[in-house]
Amino acid sequence: MYIVDQTEKAVVTRFGRFLKINNPGLHFQLPFGIDNHYTINVTAYNTEQFGFKTIKSGVSTMYSNRTPESMMLTGDLNIIDVEWIIQYRIVDPKAWVFNVNERGQTIRDVSRSVINMLVGDRGIMDIMGPERSAIENSATVLMNETFRSYGLGIDVNTVKLQNIDPPVGVQEAFDDVNKAEQDMNRLINEGQQAYNAAIPRARGEADRRIQIAQGYATERVNNANGEVARFNAVYDEYRKAPEVTRRRLYYEMIEEVFAVNEDSAPTVIIDRSLQNFLPFKNLGSGE
């Protein structure tokens, strides 16, 4: 008699051959090794660590140094240390028990192969920056496809890249390069901000000047058209009555020349040599 916990399922064998899967509860089996059962936790997520180890000592947990599997070659021929974890759950207890002997080593080998392939397809700055999430998502898909083809009976839920650093020997040089790239991006952003501030203002000023010029051109053309229409009208009248038109034009010209403006004194016509009239003082002007 045995009990299967709520989080488990039991794979039952008879004479070593698969018999059935028992769900949680109380179950019976034949004695003397005729029946055997293997309880498998099908709800908990198991974690595998790569590139590092956490060592539990009593109630404390310590972080160990990187393991050799963390050292990888990137697509741009740089060396990088990558730490990652995977979390998986057993979804097929029968396949988990019978299909693969070295289950743990198989999981680690497949995971290392997938991560090495994805890292080797990318540059070091992409791995540490924008491609990080893409690597995690692609690794989850590729690992699940491989494990299903092996019939391992697990489903990888999470692939998480932890620390991604260059090797210790070139850490200082890498930090300098990284700082230089950050400075470059900062200067580019500042230049872009200045560009965004100056160019729209210059375009607005150019549009304003163009509109002023277009308005001035329109005004000159309209004035010219008006003068042409006025000249044609006068010419038509001149053809009908030349003498009258000439006299009218003369009077209009004289009136315009001697017109009194608000800001100017009245025009006085006198004989330059003072021979045609007797000069006198204008007593009404107060002078």
BALOBA-1460 file (C-alpha; in Angstrom, 3 decimals):
// residues 287
<rec num="1" residu="m" x="0.000" y="0.000" z="0.000"/>
<rec num="2" residu="y" x="1.288" y="3.476" z="-0.861"/>
<rec num="3" residu="i" x="-0.009" y="7.062" z="-1.023"/>
<rec num="4" residu="v" x="0.490" y="9.425" z="-3.954"/>
<rec num="5" residu="d" x="0.670" y="13.085" z="-2.939"/>
<rec num="6" residu="q" x="-1.518" y="15.773" z="-4.542"/>
<rec num="7" residu="t" x="1.485" y="17.161" z="-6.421"/>
<rec num="8" residu="e" x="2.567" y="13.771" z="-7.770"/>
<rec num="9" residu="k" x="1.660" y="10.957" z="-10.090"/>
<rec num="10" residu="a" x="2.842" y="7.361" z="-9.762"/>
<rec num="11" residu="v" x="4.253" y="5.359" z="-12.670"/>
<rec num="12" residu="v" x="3.451" y="1.691" z="-11.926"/>
<rec num="13" residu="t" x="5.395" y="-1.235" z="-13.398"/>
<rec num="14" residu="r" x="4.766" y="-4.984" z="-13.249"/>
<rec num="15" residu="f" x="7.774" y="-7.177" z="-13.703"/>
<rec num="16" residu="g" x="9.597" y="-4.051" z="-14.906"/>
<rec num="17" residu="r" x="7.102" y="-3.318" z="-17.705"/>
<rec num="18" residu="f" x="4.958" y="-0.194" z="-17.632"/>
<rec num="19" residu="l" x="1.477" y="-0.921" z="-16.288"/>
<rec num="20" residu="k" x="-0.334" y="2.324" z="-15.554"/>
<rec num="21" residu="i" x="-0.159" y="5.804" z="-14.038"/>
<rec num="22" residu="n" x="-1.889" y="6.374" z="-10.710"/>
<rec num="23" residu="n" x="-3.279" y="9.726" z="-9.689"/>
<rec num="24" residu="p" x="-3.054" y="11.167" z="-6.144"/>
<rec num="25" residu="g" x="-4.592" y="9.000" z="-3.441"/>
<rec num="26" residu="l" x="-4.237" y="5.615" z="-1.714"/>
<rec num="27" residu="h" x="-3.182" y="2.725" z="-3.940"/>
<rec num="28" residu="f" x="-2.268" y="-0.944" z="-3.627"/>
<rec num="29" residu="q" x="0.339" y="-2.995" z="-5.461"/>
<rec num="30" residu="l" x="1.421" y="-6.613" z="-5.593"/>
<rec num="31" residu="p" x="4.226" y="-7.479" z="-3.136"/>
<rec num="32" residu="f" x="7.596" y="-9.186" z="-3.536"/>
<rec num="33" residu="g" x="8.750" y="-6.776" z="-6.274"/>
<rec num="34" residu="i" x="6.078" y="-7.878" z="-8.716"/>
<rec num="35" residu="d" x="4.742" y="-4.309" z="-8.837"/>
<rec num="36" residu="n" x="6.831" y="-1.199" z="-8.368"/>
<rec num="37" residu="h" x="5.905" y="2.455" z="-8.520"/>
<rec num="38" residu="y" x="7.827" y="5.689" z="-9.154"/>
<rec num="39" residu="t" x="6.303" y="8.860" z="-7.778"/>
<rec num="40" residu="i" x="6.949" y="11.881" z="-9.994"/>
<rec num="41" residu="n" x="6.244" y="15.477" z="-9.008"/>
<rec num="42" residu="v" x="4.348" y="16.939" z="-11.960"/>
<rec num="43" residu="t" x="3.519" y="20.387" z="-10.531"/>
<rec num="44" residu="a" x="6.837" y="21.724" z="-9.229"/>
<rec num="45" residu="y" x="9.289" y="23.530" z="-11.504"/>
<rec num="46" residu="n" x="12.827" y="22.177" z="-11.398"/>
<rec num="47" residu="t" x="15.774" y="24.537" z="-11.873"/>
<rec num="48" residu="e" x="19.114" y="23.914" z="-13.538"/>
<rec num="49" residu="q" x="21.945" y="26.449" z="-13.156"/>
<rec num="50" residu="f" x="24.638" y="26.997" z="-15.771"/>
<rec num="51" residu="g" x="27.853" y="28.927" z="-15.374"/>
<rec num="52" residu="f" x="27.520" y="29.186" z="-11.610"/>
<rec num="53" residu="k" x="26.429" y="27.210" z="-8.571"/>
<rec num="54" residu="t" x="24.615" y="28.125" z="-5.405"/>
<rec num="55" residu="i" x="25.849" y="26.124" z="-2.458"/>
<rec num="56" residu="k" x="23.489" y="25.763" z="0.480"/>
<rec num="57" residu="s" x="25.148" y="25.544" z="3.848"/>
<rec num="58" residu="g" x="22.631" y="25.173" z="6.659"/>
<rec num="59" residu="v" x="20.239" y="28.109" z="6.338"/>
<rec num="60" residu="s" x="22.540" y="30.248" z="4.172"/>
<rec num="61" residu="t" x="23.113" y="30.159" z="0.436"/>
<rec num="62" residu="m" x="26.462" y="31.020" z="-1.125"/>
<rec num="63" residu="y" x="27.276" y="31.939" z="-4.694"/>
<rec num="64" residu="s" x="30.222" y="30.048" z="-6.153"/>
<rec num="65" residu="n" x="32.631" y="31.016" z="-8.925"/>
<rec num="66" residu="r" x="31.784" y="30.560" z="-12.560"/>
<rec num="67" residu="t" x="32.102" y="27.103" z="-14.004"/>
<rec num="68" residu="p" x="33.941" y="26.480" z="-17.314"/>
<rec num="69" residu="e" x="30.663" y="26.072" z="-19.202"/>
<rec num="70" residu="s" x="30.036" y="29.816" z="-18.899"/>
<rec num="71" residu="m" x="32.889" y="30.675" z="-21.289"/>
<rec num="72" residu="m" x="31.588" y="31.160" z="-24.834"/>
<rec num="73" residu="l" x="32.661" y="32.591" z="-28.194"/>
<rec num="74" residu="t" x="30.434" y="35.279" z="-29.682"/>
<rec num="75" residu="g" x="29.654" y="35.878" z="-33.322"/>
<rec num="76" residu="d" x="32.197" y="38.728" z="-33.533"/>
<rec num="77" residu="l" x="34.940" y="36.466" z="-32.096"/>
<rec num="78" residu="n" x="34.890" y="37.857" z="-28.561"/>
<rec num="79" residu="i" x="34.945" y="35.712" z="-25.430"/>
<rec num="80" residu="i" x="32.151" y="36.211" z="-22.931"/>
<rec num="81" residu="d" x="31.024" y="34.649" z="-19.663"/>
<rec num="82" residu="v" x="27.313" y="33.837" z="-19.639"/>
<rec num="83" residu="e" x="25.340" y="32.575" z="-16.655"/>
<rec num="84" residu="w" x="21.816" y="31.298" z="-17.120"/>
<rec num="85" residu="i" x="19.145" y="29.128" z="-15.579"/>
<rec num="86" residu="i" x="16.306" y="27.027" z="-16.952"/>
<rec num="87" residu="q" x="13.112" y="25.976" z="-15.229"/>
<rec num="88" residu="y" x="11.194" y="22.958" z="-16.426"/>
<rec num="89" residu="r" x="8.266" y="20.802" z="-15.343"/>
<rec num="90" residu="i" x="7.637" y="17.109" z="-15.928"/>
<rec num="91" residu="v" x="4.523" y="16.786" z="-18.090"/>
<rec num="92" residu="d" x="4.746" y="13.098" z="-19.094"/>
<rec num="93" residu="p" x="5.752" y="10.863" z="-16.157"/>
<rec num="94" residu="k" x="5.948" y="7.705" z="-18.284"/>
<rec num="95" residu="a" x="8.329" y="9.307" z="-20.788"/>
<rec num="96" residu="w" x="10.371" y="10.787" z="-17.951"/>
<rec num="97" residu="v" x="10.843" y="7.371" z="-16.314"/>
<rec num="98" residu="f" x="11.416" y="5.152" z="-19.371"/>
<rec num="99" residu="n" x="12.682" y="7.059" z="-22.414"/>
<rec num="100" residu="v" x="16.035" y="8.545" z="-21.347"/>
<rec num="101" residu="n" x="18.597" y="7.146" z="-18.920"/>
<rec num="102" residu="e" x="20.797" y="10.189" z="-18.196"/>
<rec num="103" residu="r" x="18.007" y="12.686" z="-17.863"/>
<rec num="104" residu="g" x="19.869" y="15.372" z="-15.919"/>
<rec num="105" residu="q" x="22.948" y="15.271" z="-18.141"/>
<rec num="106" residu="t" x="20.782" y="15.308" z="-21.250"/>
<rec num="107" residu="i" x="18.991" y="18.451" z="-20.042"/>
<rec num="108" residu="r" x="22.310" y="20.171" z="-19.342"/>
<rec num="109" residu="d" x="23.883" y="19.149" z="-22.649"/>
<rec num="110" residu="v" x="20.912" y="20.327" z="-24.702"/>
<rec num="111" residu="s" x="20.718" y="23.612" z="-22.828"/>
<rec num="112" residu="r" x="24.429" y="24.315" z="-23.251"/>
<rec num="113" residu="s" x="24.242" y="23.482" z="-26.960"/>
<rec num="114" residu="v" x="21.308" y="25.823" z="-27.560"/>
<rec num="115" residu="i" x="22.771" y="28.760" z="-25.621"/>
<rec num="116" residu="n" x="26.184" y="28.355" z="-27.278"/>
<rec num="117" residu="m" x="24.532" y="28.375" z="-30.694"/>
<rec num="118" residu="l" x="22.470" y="31.501" z="-29.994"/>
<rec num="119" residu="v" x="25.405" y="33.367" z="-28.439"/>
<rec num="120" residu="g" x="27.646" y="32.373" z="-31.356"/>
<rec num="121" residu="d" x="25.209" y="33.968" z="-33.812"/>
<rec num="122" residu="r" x="25.394" y="37.437" z="-32.205"/>
<rec num="123" residu="g" x="27.876" y="40.157" z="-31.354"/>
<rec num="124" residu="i" x="28.990" y="40.730" z="-27.792"/>
<rec num="125" residu="m" x="27.238" y="44.114" z="-27.458"/>
<rec num="126" residu="d" x="23.981" y="42.675" z="-28.802"/>
<rec num="127" residu="i" x="24.150" y="39.809" z="-26.308"/>
<rec num="128" residu="m" x="24.627" y="42.226" z="-23.423"/>
<rec num="129" residu="g" x="22.001" y="44.619" z="-24.713"/>
<rec num="130" residu="p" x="19.047" y="44.426" z="-27.109"/>
<rec num="131" residu="e" x="19.285" y="40.711" z="-28.022"/>
<rec num="132" residu="r" x="19.097" y="39.424" z="-24.451"/>
<rec num="133" residu="s" x="15.338" y="38.818" z="-24.480"/>
<rec num="134" residu="a" x="15.467" y="37.370" z="-27.986"/>
<rec num="135" residu="i" x="18.056" y="34.807" z="-26.853"/>
<rec num="136" residu="e" x="15.890" y="33.780" z="-23.897"/>
<rec num="137" residu="n" x="12.759" y="33.361" z="-26.018"/>
<rec num="138" residu="s" x="14.543" y="31.485" z="-28.816"/>
<rec num="139" residu="a" x="16.291" y="29.219" z="-26.308"/>
<rec num="140" residu="t" x="12.964" y="28.249" z="-24.714"/>
<rec num="141" residu="v" x="11.510" y="27.279" z="-28.090"/>
<rec num="142" residu="l" x="14.578" y="25.354" z="-29.274"/>
<rec num="143" residu="m" x="14.993" y="23.445" z="-26.016"/>
<rec num="144" residu="n" x="11.361" y="22.353" z="-25.975"/>
<rec num="145" residu="e" x="11.596" y="21.179" z="-29.590"/>
<rec num="146" residu="t" x="14.704" y="19.128" z="-28.795"/>
<rec num="147" residu="f" x="13.312" y="17.615" z="-25.599"/>
<rec num="148" residu="r" x="10.093" y="16.641" z="-27.371"/>
<rec num="149" residu="s" x="12.087" y="14.951" z="-30.120"/>
<rec num="150" residu="y" x="13.981" y="12.991" z="-27.440"/>
<rec num="151" residu="g" x="10.725" y="12.059" z="-25.693"/>
<rec num="152" residu="l" x="12.028" y="13.350" z="-22.376"/>
<rec num="153" residu="g" x="8.560" y="14.278" z="-21.092"/>
<rec num="154" residu="i" x="9.403" y="17.779" z="-19.834"/>
<rec num="155" residu="d" x="8.380" y="21.301" z="-20.760"/>
<rec num="156" residu="v" x="10.814" y="24.202" z="-20.333"/>
<rec num="157" residu="n" x="8.953" y="27.167" z="-18.936"/>
<rec num="158" residu="t" x="11.741" y="29.715" z="-18.473"/>
<rec num="159" residu="v" x="15.226" y="30.409" z="-19.784"/>
<rec num="160" residu="k" x="16.772" y="33.336" z="-17.952"/>
<rec num="161" residu="l" x="20.163" y="34.860" z="-18.679"/>
<rec num="162" residu="q" x="21.812" y="35.993" z="-15.467"/>
<rec num="163" residu="n" x="25.178" y="37.783" z="-15.424"/>
<rec num="164" residu="i" x="26.789" y="38.424" z="-18.810"/>
<rec num="165" residu="d" x="30.332" y="39.741" z="-18.506"/>
<rec num="166" residu="p" x="33.569" y="39.748" z="-20.491"/>
<rec num="167" residu="p" x="36.462" y="37.651" z="-19.140"/>
<rec num="168" residu="v" x="38.191" y="38.981" z="-16.034"/>
<rec num="169" residu="g" x="41.454" y="39.742" z="-17.875"/>
<rec num="170" residu="v" x="39.801" y="42.227" z="-20.252"/>
<rec num="171" residu="q" x="37.157" y="43.591" z="-17.917"/>
<rec num="172" residu="e" x="38.845" y="46.997" z="-17.530"/>
<rec num="173" residu="a" x="39.349" y="47.453" z="-21.267"/>
<rec num="174" residu="f" x="35.801" y="46.353" z="-21.932"/>
<rec num="175" residu="d" x="34.501" y="48.868" z="-19.388"/>
<rec num="176" residu="d" x="36.437" y="51.614" z="-21.188"/>
<rec num="177" residu="v" x="34.932" y="50.600" z="-24.520"/>
<rec num="178" residu="n" x="31.481" y="50.425" z="-22.982"/>
<rec num="179" residu="k" x="31.914" y="53.886" z="-21.428"/>
<rec num="180" residu="a" x="33.107" y="55.280" z="-24.757"/>
<rec num="181" residu="e" x="30.050" y="53.871" z="-26.514"/>
<rec num="182" residu="q" x="27.789" y="55.334" z="-23.843"/>
<rec num="183" residu="d" x="29.464" y="58.720" z="-24.305"/>
<rec num="184" residu="m" x="29.033" y="58.384" z="-28.055"/>
<rec num="185" residu="n" x="25.332" y="57.612" z="-27.674"/>
<rec num="186" residu="r" x="24.944" y="60.505" z="-25.254"/>
<rec num="187" residu="l" x="26.597" y="62.950" z="-27.666"/>
<rec num="188" residu="i" x="24.484" y="61.614" z="-30.522"/>
<rec num="189" residu="n" x="21.345" y="62.156" z="-28.451"/>
<rec num="190" residu="e" x="22.433" y="65.668" z="-27.520"/>
<rec num="191" residu="g" x="23.157" y="66.440" z="-31.160"/>
<rec num="192" residu="q" x="19.798" y="65.042" z="-32.161"/>
<rec num="193" residu="q" x="18.086" y="67.224" z="-29.566"/>
<rec num="194" residu="a" x="19.915" y="70.313" z="-30.858"/>
<rec num="195" residu="y" x="18.986" y="69.326" z="-34.404"/>
<rec num="196" residu="n" x="15.341" y="68.877" z="-33.442"/>
<rec num="197" residu="a" x="15.369" y="72.306" z="-31.789"/>
<rec num="198" residu="a" x="17.173" y="74.204" z="-34.563"/>
<rec num="199" residu="i" x="15.835" y="72.689" z="-37.761"/>
<rec num="200" residu="p" x="12.096" y="73.293" z="-37.116"/>
<rec num="201" residu="r" x="12.876" y="76.876" z="-36.083"/>
<rec num="202" residu="a" x="14.935" y="77.440" z="-39.244"/>
<rec num="203" residu="r" x="12.219" y="75.879" z="-41.382"/>
<rec num="204" residu="g" x="9.623" y="78.100" z="-39.731"/>
<rec num="205" residu="e" x="11.746" y="81.192" z="-40.388"/>
<rec num="206" residu="a" x="12.265" y="80.102" z="-43.992"/>
<rec num="207" residu="d" x="8.524" y="79.563" z="-44.447"/>
<rec num="208" residu="r" x="7.842" y="83.008" z="-42.934"/>
<rec num="209" residu="r" x="10.266" y="84.713" z="-45.295"/>
<rec num="210" residu="i" x="8.848" y="82.817" z="-48.262"/>
<rec num="211" residu="q" x="5.334" y="83.895" z="-47.308"/>
<rec num="212" residu="i" x="6.479" y="87.524" z="-46.947"/>
<rec num="213" residu="a" x="8.165" y="87.366" z="-50.366"/>
<rec num="214" residu="q" x="5.109" y="85.779" z="-51.934"/>
<rec num="215" residu="g" x="2.907" y="88.451" z="-50.385"/>
<rec num="216" residu="y" x="5.213" y="91.188" z="-51.651"/>
<rec num="217" residu="a" x="5.248" y="89.645" z="-55.141"/>
<rec num="218" residu="t" x="1.471" y="89.375" z="-55.146"/>
<rec num="219" residu="e" x="1.169" y="93.011" z="-54.043"/>
<rec num="220" residu="r" x="3.532" y="94.235" z="-56.771"/>
<rec num="221" residu="v" x="1.771" y="92.212" z="-59.439"/>
<rec num="222" residu="n" x="-1.636" y="93.480" z="-58.310"/>
<rec num="223" residu="n" x="-0.359" y="97.079" z="-58.262"/>
<rec num="224" residu="a" x="1.141" y="96.622" z="-61.717"/>
<rec num="225" residu="n" x="-2.099" y="95.146" z="-63.013"/>
<rec num="226" residu="g" x="-4.009" y="98.058" z="-61.491"/>
<rec num="227" residu="e" x="-1.658" y="100.594" z="-63.103"/>
<rec num="228" residu="v" x="-2.022" y="98.852" z="-66.456"/>
<rec num="229" residu="a" x="-5.810" y="98.884" z="-66.148"/>
<rec num="230" residu="r" x="-5.736" y="102.576" z="-65.145"/>
<rec num="231" residu="f" x="-3.441" y="103.443" z="-68.034"/>
<rec num="232" residu="n" x="-5.655" y="101.575" z="-70.481"/>
<rec num="233" residu="a" x="-8.714" y="103.357" z="-69.142"/>
<rec num="234" residu="v" x="-6.987" y="106.757" z="-69.483"/>
<rec num="235" residu="y" x="-5.752" y="105.834" z="-72.936"/>
<rec num="236" residu="d" x="-9.288" y="104.975" z="-74.024"/>
<rec num="237" residu="e" x="-10.499" y="108.374" z="-72.780"/>
<rec num="238" residu="y" x="-7.539" y="110.084" z="-74.425"/>
<rec num="239" residu="r" x="-8.447" y="108.575" z="-77.778"/>
<rec num="240" residu="k" x="-11.965" y="109.957" z="-77.430"/>
<rec num="241" residu="a" x="-10.959" y="113.462" z="-76.264"/>
<rec num="242" residu="p" x="-7.202" y="114.121" z="-76.370"/>
<rec num="243" residu="e" x="-7.255" y="117.795" z="-75.331"/>
<rec num="244" residu="v" x="-9.619" y="117.316" z="-72.422"/>
<rec num="245" residu="t" x="-7.716" y="114.289" z="-71.187"/>
<rec num="246" residu="r" x="-4.347" y="116.072" z="-71.368"/>
<rec num="247" residu="r" x="-5.699" y="119.004" z="-69.370"/>
<rec num="248" residu="r" x="-7.239" y="116.723" z="-66.755"/>
<rec num="249" residu="l" x="-3.997" y="114.812" z="-66.381"/>
<rec num="250" residu="y" x="-2.110" y="118.096" z="-65.982"/>
<rec num="251" residu="y" x="-4.473" y="119.296" z="-63.272"/>
<rec num="252" residu="e" x="-4.236" y="115.963" z="-61.441"/>
<rec num="253" residu="m" x="-0.461" y="116.098" z="-61.548"/>
<rec num="254" residu="i" x="-0.353" y="119.683" z="-60.250"/>
<rec num="255" residu="e" x="-2.840" y="118.811" z="-57.502"/>
<rec num="256" residu="e" x="-0.750" y="115.839" z="-56.458"/>
<rec num="257" residu="v" x="2.491" y="117.818" z="-56.424"/>
<rec num="258" residu="f" x="1.107" y="120.667" z="-54.345"/>
<rec num="259" residu="a" x="-1.129" y="118.595" z="-52.102"/>
<rec num="260" residu="v" x="-0.991" y="119.531" z="-48.415"/>
<rec num="261" residu="n" x="0.011" y="116.647" z="-46.151"/>
<rec num="262" residu="e" x="-0.621" y="116.448" z="-42.439"/>
<rec num="263" residu="d" x="3.105" y="116.481" z="-41.657"/>
<rec num="264" residu="s" x="4.154" y="119.244" z="-44.109"/>
<rec num="265" residu="a" x="3.627" y="123.000" z="-44.347"/>
<rec num="266" residu="p" x="1.404" y="124.509" z="-47.053"/>
<rec num="267" residu="t" x="3.063" y="125.054" z="-50.417"/>
<rec num="268" residu="v" x="3.447" y="128.721" z="-51.421"/>
<rec num="269" residu="i" x="4.166" y="129.626" z="-55.039"/>
<rec num="270" residu="i" x="6.169" y="132.821" z="-55.448"/>
<rec num="271" residu="d" x="8.186" y="134.525" z="-58.122"/>
<rec num="272" residu="r" x="11.830" y="133.649" z="-57.594"/>
<rec num="273" residu="s" x="12.985" y="137.188" z="-58.486"/>
<rec num="274" residu="l" x="10.070" y="138.847" z="-56.594"/>
<rec num="275" residu="q" x="9.157" y="141.005" z="-59.622"/>
<rec num="276" residu="n" x="5.471" y="140.195" z="-60.043"/>
<rec num="277" residu="f" x="4.069" y="141.181" z="-56.612"/>
<rec num="278" residu="l" x="4.805" y="143.302" z="-53.591"/>
<rec num="279" residu="p" x="6.152" y="141.223" z="-50.726"/>
<rec num="280" residu="f" x="4.451" y="141.651" z="-47.399"/>
<rec num="281" residu="k" x="4.597" y="140.062" z="-44.017"/>
<rec num="282" residu="n" x="1.813" y="137.683" z="-43.157"/>
<rec num="283" residu="l" x="0.506" y="139.227" z="-39.969"/>
<rec num="284" residu="g" x="-1.824" y="136.316" z="-39.309"/>
<rec num="285" residu="s" x="0.953" y="133.783" z="-38.941"/>
<rec num="286" residu="g" x="2.305" y="135.279" z="-35.724"/>
<rec num="287" residu="e" x="5.785" y="135.792" z="-37.206"/>
